[in-house]
Amino acid sequence: MRILHTSDWHLGKKLEGQSRIIEQKLFINDLEKIVREEEIELILLAGDIYDTYNPSAEAEKLFFDSIKQLSLNGKVGIVVIPGNHDNPARLNAVSHLAKDYGVIIYETAFQEIEVGKYGSLNIYKSTSGGIFIEKNEKKLYLYNLPFPSEAILNETFEDKKFNCRIKEILEEGIAHNNEEIPSVLMTHIYVAGSMGEGEVALELGGSRAIATSDLPDVNYIALGHVHKPMSFKSKNAYYCGSPLEYRITENKFDKKVFIVDISQSETIVKEVAITNYKPIKEYVVEGAEEAIQKSNELLESNEWIYLKVKLNEPLTNSAIRKIKANKNVLEIIPIINIEEKENEVTFYNELNLEEAFIEFFKEESEGLAPNDNILKLFLELLEEGEKNETN
Ligand SMILES: [Mn+2]
């Protein structure tokens, strides 16, 4: 069977308050082209479909349009699991309508999907968390584990180590395949690949992790959660990553989806690079003038921009306005000349209030002194406070 593996769409996600919906739509259009050209039979969407628990109407509409579009109106099967960013019940709410398009949306772990026709997919047998899929005279067993929070699993991990419990769940889930057909696992989880058994950090970036050795031996494992494409080849396990750069730290690697040919005897994985519709860039300039010039230069460029500006004094409002005339400038980051920054302890009790305010302001703003307006405002407030005191 020919599978397309994608994850972490984060529909509705914003970058410094700016919408990414246009880029997300471009991605879906490109994905449709890939589905058609590569003759994909089944799409696995491994969680974090939305960015928030309460997605906007715009984000939900994009998801509904996307599953219809990518299923080629029911010719291609799609299986979806919730990630940690998704609201499982809300994601699942559309599942009855989606069924005719060949789309299966999981809400919880261990869910038993109703047997029957889903578009051109035939689910001929169903187990707790697993489905036996038949399509184009090819068969596959797919076990699905949504992001395994305690709420979704309906159990606590106090007595057992998280990774041991997940290992047990996955092994049991895969063992349901009692036919001579390939097994595929889809889940949304942290796999701490470099750690050996028994030394798995329970917490990794706020999420619990499992080790590579906790994964079962199957024909393919479609992982979601990590935004960078990664592989654990000994286990046929892959993170395809997110389709867009969602943070500046993600601009160091290509965005991908995976096309996987799975048969009983072998698994062939092909990486397909996704166009970077609007890259995130960082520029470093010196002084306000250069910052304004750079912003002007980049007016027509299709980039998200972080502008680092080396400064000796704060930018004026007028300079900020001129820089921000370029709507792609997400943030102006001041860099203060370190040499001028004093490392001494400030003894506030030796200063008058105005001096103390200036020192305090500098400490809070990486060495920048308050401009005249701020200082004036402070002195006015001070005066008012004194007046009130004497009243
Ligand atoms: Mn995630």
Boltz pocket constraint, residues with backbone or C-beta under 6 A from the ligand:
constraints:
  - pocket:
      binder: B
      contacts: [[A, 48], [A, 83], [A, 84], [A, 85], [A, 188], [A, 224], [A, 225], [A, 226]]
      max_distance: 6.0
